[in-house]
Amino acid sequence: MYINMLNLLMAAPSGSGGSGGGMGIQSLLFLGGMFLVMWLFMIRPQTKKAKQQKQFIDNLQEGDKIVTIAGIHGKVKRINDDNTLVIEVGPGTTLTIERVAVSMEYTTQNKAAAEKK
């Protein structure tokens, strides 16, 4: 173990040598590459999905069958100006919910299942 630590210390670049600058550029390129990969696989898909969700909520119309994020199935009866929806969950039973409580995934799955029948 002592020999491994000694080898690491001897392999470390010294401050007075000319090889120290190359490691800094390599580190910067590595960090830049890591940021690019993170952006491609994490940040970009999340922003794309958030944009689709906002567009889906903005395009809701009266009469659409929806599913909320809590799993409540209903039909849009009225769209209010304060970003709320009045949905009918049963004959004569209505709920007022926020627009953002509508689940895009569950609603599209529900529509696809209804179209297959």
N, C-alpha and C positions, 0 to 999 in steps of 0.2 A: 504494500500500500504506500509506503514511504517512497519507493522508487517511482511509482505512477505519478505521485504528486510532483516529484522532482522533474520528471519528464515533461509534465504540463508547464511547469515554471520555465524550463529551458526552451520550450517551443513557443512561449508567448513572445510577441514582437516587442522589441525595445522601443522606447520613445525617441531615441536618437537616430534610428535607422530609417531608410527610405521606404521600407516595406510597410510601414504603419498606415500610409494613406490608402493603399489598396484595400485593406480590410474595412475601412470606413465606407468606401464606395460599394463594396460587396454587401455590407450590412444595410445600407440605404436601399440598394436594389432588392434585397431580400424582403425588407419591410414594405417596400412599394408593391412587390409581387403579392405579399400576403394580404395587403389592403385590397388589391385588385381582385383576388380570389374571393375574399369576404364580400366585397361589393357585388360580384357576379352571382354568387350562390346564396347570399342572405338578404342583403339590403334591396337589391333590384326586384326580386320576386315579391317581397313584402309590399313595396310601394306599388307594384303593378296590381297586386290583389286588392290593396286598399282603394286604388282608383276604380277598379271594377265594382267593388262593393258600393262606393259612393254613387257611381253611375246607375247601379241597380236600384238603389234606394230612391234616387231622383226620378227614375222612370216608373215608379209605382203608380198605378191608376186605380180608380174605383172599380170594384168587381174582381180584382186580382185575388187569387187564392194564395195565402202566404203561410209560412211557419215562422214563429218567433224563435229567438235564441233559447227560450225556456221550453220550447217544444209545443207551444199552443198553436193549433191550426185554426185558421179563420179566413174570412173574406173581407176585403177592404170595403167599408161602407162609405167613409168620408175621409178626406184629407184636409186637415186643419192647417191654418197659416203658421201656427207655432211649432211646426215640425212634429206634430202628433198625428196618429191615425186612429180612427174609430173602426174597430173590426168586429164583425159578427162571428161569435164562436158557436152559437146555437140559435135556434129559432127564437127571436126576441131577446137574445142575450148579447150585449155588446161590451167591449172593453176599449179603453183609450190607452194607447201605448205610444212610446217614442218611435220615430221612424228608424233610428239606429238599432232598435231591438228586433228588426226583421233579419232573419238569417238567409243569406243568399244561397248557401250550400244546401240547406234543408229544403228551401223553397224550390230550387231547380231539381233536386232529387224527387220531390213530391210531384212536380209537373211531369217529369220523365216517366215516373211510375204510372201516373194517370193516363199518359198517352199510350203506354204499352198495353193497357187493358182493352 
